[in-house]
């Protein structure tokens, strides 16, 4: 939806697709006509993701109105988990977020960064964000997206962090051909 509205305002959108989920067909169903105004990067490993972000920063202009990274951590997860490597990966992840933060600030544009979660096997929290506190530190706004427990066909968005809005509020939605559809009960 953000990509669509950016294009409607005459701006380009950038989509960094680490999971292979970018769908021009889906955007067409939403009524997007000018797909050539979408710049797509498809990094295949964590190092090429960082290179894509460096390249993005170099090509940024006032003609770009929206950036999406889906998902910032999927390639991070593939790199391995020994302690020494994890420390280096956390540093690289922090650098990626620094680049994205500069882009958002310098060009005053919205960024959407998706993250993944995993189950806490120690019996603590229900789900833990991949990347840990690094993403939490850099994020200004965090929305948890999940399927509704009562009605699996509906989805729920819950505000977990916002600089000036009350946290904890939820809205229900569905996804259809035109995009996001209100599904309040």
Secondary structure, 3 states (H helix, E strand, C coil): CHHHHHHHCCCEEEEEECCCCCCHHHHHHCCCCCHHHEEEECCCCHHHHHHHHHHHHHHCCCCEEEEEEECCCHHHHCCCCCHHHHHHHHHHHHHHHHHHHHHHHHHCCEEEECCCEEECCCCCCCEEECCCHHHHHHCCCEEEEEECCCCCCCEEEEEEECCCCCCCCEEEEEEECCEEEECCC
